[in-house]
Amino acid sequence: MVEANKELFDRFAKVHTAYGLNEEGHQAEFNKVGEEVLKVIREWENRLCHQSEKAGYANYTGGLAEKFQAEIKSHFPLIDHVGIIVKKRSPASDGFTLKKLL
């Protein structure tokens, strides 16, 4: 998966690192590139699980999908933050921010 999409994953790795250092400053770029990465990840996860189901191992597909996601998160721990937008309250507020999924 990574080898077939090396350029995209290299770009995401750079954005992921920058996002880890400054979430607010890189949120838009992280969401944009992360959305593309999530499409690739879902496609490959579907291929993997579909092959297992066709081979008669449907009972193990859930565990296989969880292991696949765990492996992704081991390389990109902030991948769950893709799609989050931060809305700030008015300046007179207490500085509270709310993160919300798109």
C-alpha positions as CSV (number, residue, x, y, z in Angstrom):
1,M,0.0,0.0,0.0
2,V,2.7,2.5,1.0
3,E,5.0,1.5,-1.9
4,A,2.2,1.9,-4.4
5,N,1.4,5.4,-3.0
6,K,4.9,6.4,-1.8
7,E,4.6,10.1,-2.9
8,L,1.3,10.5,-1.1
9,F,2.4,8.8,2.1
10,D,5.7,10.8,2.1
11,R,3.8,14.0,1.8
12,F,1.4,12.9,4.6
13,A,4.3,12.0,6.9
14,K,5.7,15.5,6.6
15,V,2.3,17.1,7.2
16,H,1.7,14.7,10.1
17,T,4.9,15.7,11.8
18,A,4.2,19.4,11.3
19,Y,0.7,18.9,12.6
20,G,2.0,17.1,15.7
21,L,4.1,20.2,16.4
22,N,1.4,22.8,15.7
23,E,-2.1,21.5,15.3
24,E,-3.8,24.9,14.6
25,G,-1.4,26.0,12.0
26,H,-1.5,22.9,9.9
27,Q,-5.1,21.6,10.4
28,A,-6.3,22.5,6.9
29,E,-3.4,20.9,5.1
30,F,-3.5,17.9,7.4
31,N,-7.2,17.4,6.7
32,K,-6.7,17.8,2.9
33,V,-3.8,15.3,2.6
34,G,-5.2,13.1,5.3
35,E,-8.5,12.7,3.4
36,E,-6.6,11.3,0.4
37,V,-4.6,9.0,2.6
38,L,-7.8,7.7,4.3
39,K,-9.3,6.9,0.9
40,V,-6.2,4.8,0.1
41,I,-6.3,3.1,3.5
42,R,-10.0,2.2,3.2
43,E,-9.4,0.9,-0.3
44,W,-6.6,-1.4,0.8
45,E,-8.4,-2.5,4.0
46,N,-11.4,-3.4,1.8
47,R,-9.2,-5.4,-0.5
48,L,-7.6,-7.3,2.4
49,C,-10.9,-8.0,4.2
50,H,-12.8,-8.9,1.0
51,Q,-10.1,-11.5,0.1
52,S,-10.4,-13.0,3.5
53,E,-14.2,-13.2,3.3
54,K,-14.0,-14.8,-0.1
55,A,-11.5,-17.4,1.2
56,G,-14.0,-18.5,3.9
57,Y,-12.4,-16.6,6.8
58,A,-15.2,-14.2,7.4
59,N,-15.1,-14.9,11.2
60,Y,-11.6,-13.4,11.3
61,T,-12.2,-10.3,9.2
62,G,-13.0,-8.0,12.1
63,G,-9.8,-8.9,13.9
64,L,-7.9,-8.5,10.7
65,A,-9.3,-5.0,10.1
66,E,-8.4,-4.0,13.7
67,K,-4.8,-5.2,13.2
68,F,-4.6,-3.3,10.0
69,Q,-5.8,-0.1,11.6
70,A,-3.5,-0.6,14.6
71,E,-0.5,-0.9,12.2
72,I,-1.6,2.3,10.5
73,K,-1.8,4.1,13.8
74,S,1.6,2.8,14.8
75,H,3.1,4.8,11.9
76,F,0.6,7.7,12.0
77,P,-0.7,8.1,15.6
78,L,-2.7,11.3,14.8
79,I,-4.6,9.8,11.8
80,D,-7.8,9.9,13.8
81,H,-7.5,13.7,13.8
82,V,-8.1,13.9,10.1
83,G,-11.4,15.8,9.5
84,I,-11.4,17.7,12.7
85,I,-12.2,21.4,12.5
86,V,-11.6,23.8,15.4
87,K,-14.2,26.4,16.1
88,K,-13.3,29.1,18.5
89,R,-15.8,31.0,20.6
90,S,-16.0,34.7,20.6
91,P,-13.0,36.7,22.0
92,A,-14.9,37.5,25.2
93,S,-15.2,33.8,26.0
94,D,-13.0,31.9,28.4
95,G,-10.7,30.7,25.6
96,F,-12.5,27.3,25.3
97,T,-12.3,25.6,21.9
98,L,-14.3,22.8,20.6
99,K,-13.0,20.2,18.1
100,K,-15.5,18.8,15.7
101,L,-15.5,16.2,12.9
102,L,-16.4,17.4,9.4
